C-alpha cells in the first residue's frame, strides 16, 4: 500500500495496489481440489433389506474425496450383483439318505426318479 494521500478537494485516486471502486480484491484462484461435499442424492428404500444396506453404503462416498469414490462404488456394485445372483439361485434340495442317517446335501439318492416317465 502507498503512503500517498490526495490533496483536499481532489477525488481519491486508486493506486496500482488498490482495486478501483473501493471493492476488495478477489482472492487468487486456488488450484487445490475442493473438499468432500455431499451430493444430496436421495436413496429410496427398495424394501429388500440387503439391497437397501448396499444402497446406504453409497452415503460413504459423500465424506470422501473424489478419488475415494471408486472404491465405494465398486463395493456397492459387487454387493448388488451378489444379491441379484442369489435371487436366481435355487435352494439346494435335501437328498434323503439311508433310514436313520442324515443325507449330505447334493449326495445321490438310492432311488433316482428323474427319468420317471408315466403315460
TIMI-2910 file (N, C-alpha, C, CB; in pm, 1 decimal, decimal comma, always signed):
<rs>
+----------+----------+----------+----------+----------+----------+----------+----------+----------+----------+----------+----------+------+
!      n_x !      n_y !      n_z !     ca_x !     ca_y !     ca_z !      c_x !      c_y !      c_z !     cb_x !     cb_y !     cb_z ! resn !
+----------+----------+----------+----------+----------+----------+----------+----------+----------+----------+----------+----------+------+
!    +83,5 !   -116,1 !     +0,0 !     +0,0 !     +0,0 !     +0,0 !    +88,7 !   +123,3 !     +0,0 !    -95,4 !     -0,7 !   +120,0 !  Unk !
!    +34,0 !   +230,2 !    -45,8 !   +111,0 !   +353,4 !    -60,5 !    +80,6 !   +448,2 !    +55,4 !    +80,0 !   +421,5 !   -196,0 !  Unk !
!   +177,0 !   +534,5 !    +88,5 !   +155,4 !   +637,7 !   +190,7 !    +99,8 !   +764,9 !   +128,5 !   +286,5 !   +668,6 !   +265,0 !  Unk !
!    +78,7 !   +765,3 !     -0,2 !    +30,4 !   +883,2 !    -71,4 !   -112,7 !   +910,8 !    -30,9 !    +41,0 !   +864,4 !   -224,3 !  Unk !
!   -147,6 !  +1037,4 !     -6,2 !   -283,4 !  +1080,0 !    +25,2 !   -322,2 !  +1192,5 !    -69,7 !   -295,3 !  +1125,6 !   +173,6 !  Unk !
!   -449,0 !  +1194,9 !   -112,6 !   -491,1 !  +1300,1 !   -204,8 !   -497,8 !  +1435,3 !   -133,1 !   -628,0 !  +1265,6 !   -266,8 !  Unk !
!   -477,7 !  +1540,2 !   -212,1 !   -489,3 !  +1675,2 !   -155,7 !   -636,2 !  +1708,3 !   -136,2 !   -420,8 !  +1781,0 !   -247,5 !  Unk !
!   -664,0 !  +1803,8 !    -50,0 !   -800,8 !  +1845,6 !    -22,6 !   -865,4 !  +1893,4 !   -152,2 !   -804,5 !  +1957,1 !    +85,3 !  Unk !
!   -989,9 !  +1852,9 !   -176,5 !  -1063,9 !  +1895,8 !   -294,0 !  -1044,6 !  +1803,4 !   -413,0 !  -1023,3 !  +2034,6 !   -331,4 !  Unk !
!   -946,9 !  +1718,7 !   -411,6 !   -926,5 !  +1625,1 !   -522,3 !   -990,6 !  +1490,9 !   -487,1 !   -774,7 !  +1607,3 !   -553,3 !  Unk !
!  -1057,4 !  +1425,5 !   -582,8 !  -1116,9 !  +1294,4 !   -553,6 !  -1005,6 !  +1190,7 !   -533,2 !  -1212,8 !  +1249,9 !   -669,1 !  Unk !
!  -1030,8 !  +1091,9 !   -452,9 !   -928,8 !   +989,8 !   -430,6 !   -901,6 !   +912,8 !   -559,5 !   -972,3 !   +893,4 !   -318,7 !  Unk !
!   -778,8 !   +883,1 !   -580,7 !   -735,9 !   +806,3 !   -697,2 !   -678,2 !   +676,6 !   -644,9 !   -631,4 !   +885,1 !   -785,0 !  Unk !
!   -715,5 !   +566,8 !   -711,2 !   -661,8 !   +439,3 !   -662,7 !   -520,6 !   +420,2 !   -714,0 !   -751,1 !   +321,4 !   -706,3 !  Unk !
!   -442,2 !   +357,6 !   -633,0 !   -304,8 !   +326,7 !   -671,5 !   -304,1 !   +186,7 !   -730,4 !   -206,2 !   +337,7 !   -549,5 !  Unk !
!   -197,7 !   +143,2 !   -794,7 !   -195,4 !    +10,1 !   -854,0 !   -219,0 !   -101,3 !   -752,3 !    -63,9 !    -12,1 !   -923,0 !  Unk !
!   -190,9 !    -77,1 !   -621,4 !   -210,5 !   -180,6 !   -519,6 !   -356,7 !   -194,7 !   -479,3 !   -126,6 !   -149,7 !   -397,0 !  Unk !
!   -437,1 !    -94,2 !   -504,2 !   -574,2 !    -91,7 !   -456,2 !   -671,7 !   -112,9 !   -570,4 !   -603,7 !    +39,6 !   -385,5 !  Unk !
!   -780,4 !   -184,6 !   -546,8 !   -881,0 !   -204,7 !   -651,1 !   -958,5 !    -76,9 !   -678,6 !   -977,1 !   -316,3 !   -611,6 !  Unk !
!  -1009,7 !    -65,7 !   -799,4 !  -1089,1 !    +50,6 !   -838,6 !  -1227,7 !    +36,8 !   -777,8 !  -1097,4 !    +64,3 !   -993,9 !  Unk !
!  -1285,5 !   +146,6 !   -732,1 !  -1420,4 !   +147,2 !   -677,2 !  -1426,0 !   +106,2 !   -532,2 !  -1507,6 !    +57,6 !   -756,6 !  Unk !
!  -1315,8 !    +88,9 !   -466,9 !  -1314,8 !    +57,5 !   -324,7 !  -1355,9 !    -85,0 !   -292,8 !  -1404,1 !   +151,0 !   -252,8 !  Unk !
!  -1369,0 !   -173,9 !   -394,9 !  -1405,8 !   -313,2 !   -369,3 !  -1280,8 !   -391,5 !   -329,9 !  -1474,0 !   -377,0 !   -494,1 !  Unk !
!  -1297,5 !   -488,4 !   -242,8 !  -1182,3 !   -569,5 !   -205,2 !  -1135,7 !   -652,9 !   -324,8 !  -1216,8 !   -661,2 !    -85,1 !  Unk !
!  -1007,2 !   -676,4 !   -330,8 !   -951,7 !   -755,5 !   -439,4 !   -999,1 !   -900,4 !   -426,5 !   -796,8 !   -747,9 !   -439,1 !  Unk !
!  -1023,4 !   -964,6 !   -541,1 !  -1066,1 !  -1104,3 !   -541,8 !   -948,6 !  -1191,1 !   -498,9 !  -1118,6 !  -1146,9 !   -682,6 !  Unk !
!   -981,6 !  -1296,8 !   -428,5 !   -877,0 !  -1388,9 !   -383,6 !   -815,9 !  -1458,4 !   -505,2 !   -934,1 !  -1493,8 !   -283,0 !  Unk !
!   -691,1 !  -1489,7 !   -495,8 !   -624,0 !  -1559,1 !   -605,1 !   -687,3 !  -1696,7 !   -622,5 !   -471,0 !  -1571,2 !   -578,4 !  Unk !
!   -700,6 !  -1742,1 !   -747,4 !   -763,6 !  -1873,4 !   -768,4 !   -680,7 !  -1983,8 !   -705,4 !   -782,6 !  -1901,3 !   -918,3 !  Unk !
!   -750,2 !  -2079,8 !   -648,0 !   -684,0 !  -2193,0 !   -585,0 !   -689,5 !  -2311,1 !   -680,6 !   -749,9 !  -2228,5 !   -448,2 !  Unk !
!   -580,5 !  -2381,6 !   -692,2 !   -576,4 !  -2498,0 !   -778,4 !   -582,6 !  -2627,0 !   -697,5 !   -451,1 !  -2495,6 !   -863,9 !  Unk !
!   -613,3 !  -2613,9 !   -569,5 !   -628,8 !  -2729,4 !   -482,4 !   -768,6 !  -2788,7 !   -504,5 !   -606,9 !  -2690,0 !   -332,3 !  Unk !
!   -781,4 !  -2922,2 !   -496,5 !   -915,0 !  -2981,7 !   -512,7 !  -1006,5 !  -2941,4 !   -397,7 !   -905,3 !  -3135,4 !   -521,0 !  Unk !
!  -1132,7 !  -2928,7 !   -430,5 !  -1232,1 !  -2894,9 !   -328,2 !  -1247,1 !  -3013,0 !   -233,2 !  -1369,6 !  -2857,9 !   -392,9 !  Unk !
!  -1284,6 !  -2985,3 !   -113,2 !  -1305,2 !  -3090,9 !    -14,1 !  -1431,0 !  -3169,6 !    -44,3 !  -1313,0 !  -3032,1 !   +126,6 !  Unk !
!  -1450,0 !  -3281,1 !    +24,8 !  -1568,8 !  -3362,2 !     +2,6 !  -1695,3 !  -3285,3 !    +38,3 !  -1561,0 !  -3490,9 !    +83,8 !  Unk !
!  -1797,6 !  -3305,7 !    -41,9 !  -1926,9 !  -3242,4 !    -16,4 !  -2036,7 !  -3341,1 !    -54,1 !  -1941,6 !  -3108,3 !    -96,5 !  Unk !
!  -2138,1 !  -3355,5 !    +28,8 !  -2248,3 !  -3446,7 !     -4,2 !  -2314,0 !  -3407,1 !   -135,5 !  -2352,8 !  -3448,2 !   +108,3 !  Unk !
!  -2350,2 !  -3508,0 !   -215,3 !  -2416,6 !  -3482,4 !   -342,2 !  -2565,8 !  -3457,2 !   -323,4 !  -2395,1 !  -3599,1 !   -436,9 !  Unk !
!  -2618,8 !  -3501,0 !   -211,9 !  -2760,8 !  -3480,1 !   -184,4 !  -2851,5 !  -3571,3 !   -265,2 !  -2797,2 !  -3337,4 !   -211,6 !  Unk !
!  -2800,5 !  -3687,4 !   -308,1 !  -2881,0 !  -3781,2 !   -384,5 !  -2969,9 !  -3858,2 !   -287,8 !  -2791,5 !  -3877,9 !   -467,7 !  Unk !
!  -3097,5 !  -3860,9 !   -316,1 !  -3193,5 !  -3930,8 !   -230,3 !  -3191,1 !  -4079,1 !   -266,2 !  -3338,0 !  -3871,4 !   -246,2 !  Unk !
!  -3176,6 !  -4163,5 !   -165,8 !  -3177,5 !  -4307,5 !   -185,4 !  -3309,9 !  -4360,8 !   -131,1 !  -3054,8 !  -4376,0 !   -115,0 !  Unk !
!  -3394,8 !  -4406,5 !   -221,0 !  -3526,8 !  -4456,0 !   -184,1 !  -3517,2 !  -4603,4 !   -146,2 !  -3627,6 !  -4435,6 !   -299,8 !  Unk !
!  -3567,0 !  -4641,5 !    -28,3 !  -3562,3 !  -4782,1 !    +12,1 !  -3638,4 !  -4870,6 !    -85,9 !  -3619,6 !  -4799,0 !   +152,8 !  Unk !
!  -3585,6 !  -4990,1 !   -109,8 !  -3647,6 !  -5085,0 !   -202,7 !  -3738,0 !  -5183,1 !   -132,1 !  -3541,8 !  -5160,2 !   -279,2 !  Unk !
!  -3719,7 !  -5198,9 !     +0,3 !  -3795,7 !  -5298,0 !    +74,5 !  -3720,7 !  -5429,4 !    +88,7 !  -3928,0 !  -5322,0 !     +7,4 !  Unk !
!  -3609,6 !  -5443,7 !    +19,7 !  -3523,6 !  -5562,4 !    +31,1 !  -3405,7 !  -5520,8 !   +116,9 !  -3476,4 !  -5617,2 !   -111,3 !  Unk !
!  -3398,8 !  -5573,6 !   +237,8 !  -3301,7 !  -5527,3 !   +337,7 !  -3157,5 !  -5531,3 !   +288,3 !  -3313,5 !  -5610,7 !   +462,4 !  Unk !
!  -3119,2 !  -5637,7 !   +220,2 !  -2979,7 !  -5649,9 !   +174,4 !  -2947,7 !  -5545,1 !    +67,4 !  -2953,4 !  -5791,9 !   +118,9 !  Unk !
!  -3041,1 !  -5519,0 !    -21,7 !  -3020,7 !  -5417,7 !   -126,7 !  -3017,4 !  -5279,0 !    -63,4 !  -3133,0 !  -5425,5 !   -235,0 !  Unk !
!  -3108,0 !  -5252,7 !    +29,2 !  -3111,2 !  -5121,6 !    +95,3 !  -2980,8 !  -5094,8 !   +170,4 !  -3230,6 !  -5113,2 !   +192,4 !  Unk !
!  -2924,2 !  -5197,6 !   +232,8 !  -2797,6 !  -5180,7 !   +304,0 !  -2686,7 !  -5142,6 !   +206,4 !  -2760,3 !  -5309,7 !   +380,0 !  Unk !
!  -2686,8 !  -5204,8 !    +88,4 !  -2585,9 !  -5171,0 !    -14,1 !  -2604,1 !  -5027,9 !    -61,9 !  -2594,8 !  -5268,0 !   -134,1 !  Unk !
!  -2727,2 !  -4987,6 !    -83,1 !  -2753,0 !  -4851,1 !   -130,2 !  -2713,8 !  -4747,8 !    -24,9 !  -2901,1 !  -4834,5 !   -167,2 !  Unk !
!  -2734,2 !  -4779,7 !   +101,5 !  -2693,5 !  -4687,6 !   +208,2 !  -2542,3 !  -4672,3 !   +213,1 !  -2745,1 !  -4736,5 !   +343,6 !  Unk !
!  -2470,6 !  -4773,2 !   +169,0 !  -2323,6 !  -4766,8 !   +164,0 !  -2278,5 !  -4654,5 !    +70,9 !  -2264,3 !  -4902,3 !   +117,0 !  Unk !
!  -2361,0 !  -4617,7 !    -26,0 !  -2326,0 !  -4507,4 !   -116,5 !  -2306,2 !  -4376,4 !    -41,2 !  -2434,3 !  -4489,8 !   -222,5 !  Unk !
!  -2370,2 !  -4361,4 !    +74,5 !  -2355,4 !  -4239,3 !   +154,2 !  -2211,4 !  -4221,5 !   +201,4 !  -2450,0 !  -4242,4 !   +274,9 !  Unk !
!  -2135,1 !  -4330,4 !   +209,0 !  -1994,6 !  -4319,7 !   +249,9 !  -1914,0 !  -4236,0 !   +151,4 !  -1932,3 !  -4458,6 !   +262,8 !  Unk !
!  -1954,9 !  -4234,3 !    +26,3 !  -1882,7 !  -4156,5 !    -75,3 !  -1896,2 !  -4006,4 !    -50,2 !  -1934,7 !  -4190,8 !   -216,0 !  Unk !
!  -2001,0 !  -3964,2 !    +18,3 !  -2021,9 !  -3821,5 !    +45,7 !  -1912,1 !  -3762,3 !   +133,0 !  -2156,2 !  -3800,7 !   +112,7 !  Unk !
!  -1842,5 !  -3845,8 !   +207,1 !  -1741,8 !  -3796,4 !   +300,6 !  -1599,3 !  -3822,1 !   +252,2 !  -1761,8 !  -3860,6 !   +436,0 !  Unk !
!  -1587,4 !  -3866,9 !   +126,9 !  -1455,7 !  -3897,8 !    +71,4 !  -1423,3 !  -3803,1 !    -43,4 !  -1449,8 !  -4044,2 !    +23,4 !  Unk !
!  -1294,9 !  -3778,5 !    -66,8 !  -1259,5 !  -3702,6 !   -187,1 !  -1294,9 !  -3786,5 !   -310,2 !  -1107,0 !  -3664,3 !   -187,3 !  Unk !
!  -1303,2 !  -3722,9 !   -425,2 !  -1348,0 !  -3790,2 !   -547,3 !  -1268,4 !  -3916,0 !   -579,3 !  -1339,7 !  -3695,4 !   -663,4 !  Unk !
!  -1138,7 !  -3916,1 !   -551,4 !  -1059,9 !  -4034,8 !   -584,8 !  -1091,0 !  -4153,1 !   -492,5 !   -911,3 !  -4002,0 !   -577,7 !  Unk !
!  -1166,0 !  -4133,6 !   -386,4 !  -1206,8 !  -4242,3 !   -298,3 !  -1343,3 !  -4299,2 !   -333,6 !  -1207,8 !  -4194,8 !   -156,2 !  Unk !
!  -1415,4 !  -4233,4 !   -424,3 !  -1549,9 !  -4278,5 !   -460,0 !  -1548,1 !  -4414,3 !   -529,0 !  -1617,2 !  -4176,3 !   -549,7 !  Unk !
!  -1448,6 !  -4437,9 !   -614,1 !  -1447,0 !  -4561,1 !   -693,7 !  -1448,9 !  -4685,4 !   -605,8 !  -1324,4 !  -4564,0 !   -783,8 !  Unk !
!  -1378,2 !  -4681,9 !   -493,3 !  -1376,5 !  -4797,0 !   -403,3 !  -1516,8 !  -4824,9 !   -348,8 !  -1277,8 !  -4773,1 !   -287,2 !  Unk !
!  -1588,2 !  -4719,8 !   -310,8 !  -1724,0 !  -4736,4 !   -258,4 !  -1815,9 !  -4787,9 !   -369,4 !  -1777,9 !  -4602,0 !   -200,5 !  Unk !
!  -1808,1 !  -4728,5 !   -488,0 !  -1895,2 !  -4769,1 !   -598,0 !  -1871,4 !  -4914,7 !   -637,4 !  -1873,4 !  -4678,3 !   -718,8 !  Unk !
!  -1744,6 !  -4957,6 !   -641,8 !  -1714,5 !  -5095,6 !   -677,2 !  -1765,1 !  -5191,7 !   -570,0 !  -1564,0 !  -5113,6 !   -697,6 !  Unk !
!  -1753,7 !  -5153,1 !   -444,0 !  -1802,8 !  -5237,5 !   -335,2 !  -1954,4 !  -5253,0 !   -344,5 !  -1763,1 !  -5178,4 !   -198,3 !  Unk !
!  -2024,4 !  -5143,3 !   -367,8 !  -2170,0 !  -5148,5 !   -379,7 !  -2209,6 !  -5232,0 !   -501,5 !  -2229,2 !  -5005,6 !   -390,3 !  Unk !
!  -2139,0 !  -5213,8 !   -611,7 !  -2169,3 !  -5289,1 !   -733,4 !  -2152,3 !  -5440,0 !   -710,5 !  -2078,6 !  -5242,3 !   -849,0 !  Unk !
!  -2041,2 !  -5478,7 !   -645,9 !  -2019,4 !  -5621,4 !   -615,2 !  -2133,2 !  -5675,5 !   -528,4 !  -1883,1 !  -5641,8 !   -543,3 !  Unk !
!  -2171,1 !  -5598,5 !   -427,2 !  -2277,4 !  -5643,5 !   -337,2 !  -2411,2 !  -5657,2 !   -407,0 !  -2291,0 !  -5548,2 !   -221,9 !  Unk !
!  -2443,9 !  -5560,8 !   -493,4 !  -2571,4 !  -5568,4 !   -565,8 !  -2571,9 !  -5685,3 !   -664,4 !  -2598,4 !  -5436,4 !   -640,4 !  Unk !
!  -2459,4 !  -5709,4 !   -729,3 !  -2450,4 !  -5825,0 !   -820,6 !  -2469,9 !  -5954,5 !   -742,5 !  -2313,1 !  -5826,9 !   -894,8 !  Unk !
!  -2409,2 !  -5964,3 !   -624,6 !  -2424,3 !  -6084,3 !   -542,5 !  -2570,2 !  -6104,0 !   -502,0 !  -2335,2 !  -6075,4 !   -417,4 !  Unk !
!  -2636,9 !  -5994,7 !   -467,0 !  -2778,7 !  -6004,7 !   -429,9 !  -2863,0 !  -6051,0 !   -547,9 !  -2830,6 !  -5869,6 !   -378,3 !  Unk !
!  -2837,3 !  -5997,1 !   -666,6 !  -2912,8 !  -6038,5 !   -785,0 !  -2885,2 !  -6184,3 !   -819,4 !  -2878,2 !  -5949,0 !   -904,4 !  Unk !
!  -2761,1 !  -6224,9 !   -807,1 !  -2725,0 !  -6363,4 !   -834,5 !  -2794,9 !  -6456,8 !   -737,4 !  -2573,5 !  -6382,3 !   -826,5 !  Unk !
!  -2804,1 !  -6416,8 !   -611,6 !  -2869,2 !  -6502,7 !   -512,5 !  -3018,3 !  -6517,9 !   -540,5 !  -2848,4 !  -6446,5 !   -372,2 !  Unk !
!  -3078,7 !  -6422,8 !   -607,0 !  -3220,3 !  -6434,6 !   -641,9 !  -3242,7 !  -6540,5 !   -749,5 !  -3274,5 !  -6299,8 !   -689,3 !  Unk !
!  -3142,4 !  -6560,1 !   -835,0 !  -3153,3 !  -6659,6 !   -941,3 !  -3119,9 !  -6799,9 !   -893,5 !  -3063,1 !  -6622,5 !  -1055,8 !  Unk !
!  -3047,0 !  -6813,3 !   -783,8 !  -3005,8 !  -6944,2 !   -734,5 !  -3124,8 !  -7016,7 !   -672,6 !  -2891,6 !  -6930,3 !   -631,8 !  Unk !
!  -3133,3 !  -7143,9 !   -704,6 !  -3239,8 !  -7224,8 !   -645,5 !  -3187,5 !  -7285,1 !   -515,7 !  -3288,1 !  -7336,8 !   -744,1 !  Unk !
!  -3272,8 !  -7297,3 !   -417,9 !  -3227,0 !  -7360,5 !   -293,0 !  -3190,2 !  -7506,1 !   -318,6 !  -3336,4 !  -7351,4 !   -182,8 !  Unk !
!  -3084,2 !  -7550,9 !   -254,7 !  -3040,4 !  -7690,1 !   -270,7 !  -3143,6 !  -7782,7 !   -207,9 !  -2900,2 !  -7712,7 !   -206,4 !  Unk !
!  -3181,9 !  -7884,6 !   -284,1 !  -3279,1 !  -7982,1 !   -233,6 !  -3206,0 !  -8083,2 !   -146,3 !  -3353,9 !  -8053,7 !   -350,9 !  Unk !
!  -3265,7 !  -8116,2 !    -34,8 !  -3206,4 !  -8216,7 !    +54,0 !  -3233,9 !  -8353,7 !     -6,2 !  -3264,1 !  -8206,2 !   +200,4 !  Unk !
!  -3130,1 !  -8434,2 !    -17,4 !  -3143,4 !  -8568,6 !    -71,7 !  -3146,7 !  -8665,0 !    +46,0 !  -3026,3 !  -8603,1 !   -171,1 !  Unk !
!  -3252,2 !  -8746,7 !    +53,6 !  -3260,8 !  -8838,7 !   +168,0 !  -3155,2 !  -8948,0 !   +159,9 !  -3399,9 !  -8901,6 !   +175,3 !  Unk !
!  -3101,6 !  -8985,3 !   +273,4 !  -3003,2 !  -9093,2 !   +281,3 !  -3068,4 !  -9218,4 !   +334,0 !  -2884,8 !  -9053,6 !   +370,1 !  Unk !
!  -2988,0 !  -9315,0 !   +371,3 !  -3044,1 !  -9437,9 !   +429,4 !  -3124,5 !  -9404,4 !   +554,9 !  -2931,2 !  -9539,7 !   +463,2 !  Unk !
!  -3221,1 !  -9486,6 !   +586,5 !  -3303,0 !  -9459,7 !   +705,1 !  -3217,3 !  -9446,4 !   +830,3 !  -3406,4 !  -9570,7 !   +724,7 !  Unk !
!  -3247,3 !  -9345,0 !   +909,6 !  -3176,9 !  -9323,2 !  +1034,7 !  -3050,1 !  -9239,3 !  +1020,2 !  -3142,4 !  -9454,6 !  +1095,3 !  Unk !
!  -3015,5 !  -9195,9 !   +900,2 !  -2897,5 !  -9111,1 !   +880,5 !  -2939,3 !  -8983,7 !   +808,4 !  -2787,0 !  -9186,1 !   +800,0 !  Unk !
!  -2861,9 !  -8881,6 !   +829,4 !  -2889,0 !  -8755,7 !   +760,0 !  -2812,4 !  -8756,4 !   +628,9 !  -2849,5 !  -8632,2 !   +847,6 !  Unk !
!  -2878,8 !  -8715,3 !   +523,0 !  -2814,0 !  -8712,9 !   +391,9 !  -2733,1 !  -8584,3 !   +377,5 !  -2918,8 !  -8724,6 !   +277,7 !  Unk !
!  -2622,7 !  -8598,3 !   +312,1 !  -2541,0 !  -8480,4 !   +281,7 !  -2605,4 !  -8407,5 !   +165,1 !  -2392,7 !  -8519,8 !   +248,6 !  Unk !
!  -2606,7 !  -8276,4 !   +168,3 !  -2666,0 !  -8202,8 !    +55,6 !  -2592,6 !  -8238,2 !    -73,3 !  -2660,9 !  -8049,2 !    +80,6 !  Unk !
!  -2671,8 !  -8269,6 !   -176,7 !  -2614,3 !  -8299,6 !   -306,5 !  -2571,6 !  -8444,3 !   -321,7 !  -2498,0 !  -8211,1 !   -330,9 !  Unk !
!  -2587,3 !  -8527,5 !   -216,9 !  -2549,2 !  -8667,7 !   -225,6 !  -2652,4 !  -8742,2 !   -309,1 !  -2536,3 !  -8730,7 !    -84,5 !  Unk !
!  -2608,9 !  -8840,5 !   -388,8 !  -2704,9 !  -8914,3 !   -471,3 !  -2797,9 !  -8997,2 !   -383,7 !  -2631,5 !  -9005,0 !   -572,0 !  Unk !
!  -2919,4 !  -9011,2 !   -428,4 !  -3015,9 !  -9088,6 !   -350,6 !  -3014,9 !  -9232,6 !   -399,9 !  -3158,7 !  -9027,5 !   -361,1 !  Unk !
!  -3067,0 !  -9324,3 !   -318,4 !  -3073,6 !  -9465,5 !   -355,1 !  -3174,7 !  -9484,7 !   -467,5 !  -3111,2 !  -9552,5 !   -232,8 !  Unk !
!  -3273,4 !  -9401,0 !   -471,9 !  -3376,2 !  -9409,7 !   -574,7 !  -3379,0 !  -9279,1 !   -651,8 !  -3515,2 !  -9440,7 !   -513,1 !  Unk !
!  -3348,6 !  -9286,6 !   -780,3 !  -3345,4 !  -9166,3 !   -863,7 !  -3466,3 !  -9170,7 !   -954,9 !  -3212,1 !  -9156,1 !   -946,4 !  Unk !
!  -3559,4 !  -9079,1 !   -936,8 !  -3680,1 !  -9078,1 !  -1018,0 !  -3680,4 !  -8963,4 !  -1118,9 !  -3802,3 !  -9068,7 !   -928,9 !  Unk !
!  -3565,0 !  -8917,6 !  -1157,6 !  -3559,9 !  -8805,7 !  -1252,0 !  -3607,5 !  -8847,3 !  -1390,3 !  -3418,3 !  -8750,0 !  -1260,7 !  Unk !
!  -3603,4 !  -8978,5 !  -1420,1 !  -3648,7 !  -9026,4 !  -1551,7 !  -3776,5 !  -9108,1 !  -1539,5 !  -3539,3 !  -9110,6 !  -1619,0 !  Unk !
!  -3858,5 !  -9069,6 !  -1446,8 !  -3984,5 !  -9139,8 !  -1424,4 !  -4084,1 !  -9092,8 !  -1528,6 !  -4038,6 !  -9115,7 !  -1280,2 !  Unk !
!  -4097,0 !  -9169,9 !  -1637,1 !  -4187,2 !  -9132,0 !  -1745,9 !  -4316,3 !  -9212,9 !  -1731,5 !  -4120,5 !  -9156,2 !  -1886,4 !  Unk !
!  -4422,3 !  -9144,8 !  -1710,6 !  -4552,0 !  -9212,7 !  -1697,2 !  -4638,3 !  -9169,8 !  -1814,4 !  -4621,9 !  -9179,2 !  -1559,6 !  Unk !
!  -4716,2 !  -9262,6 !  -1863,2 !  -4803,6 !  -9234,6 !  -1976,5 !  -4940,7 !  -9195,9 !  -1931,2 !  -4812,1 !  -9353,3 !  -2068,0 !  Unk !
+----------+----------+----------+----------+----------+----------+----------+----------+----------+----------+----------+----------+------+
</rs>
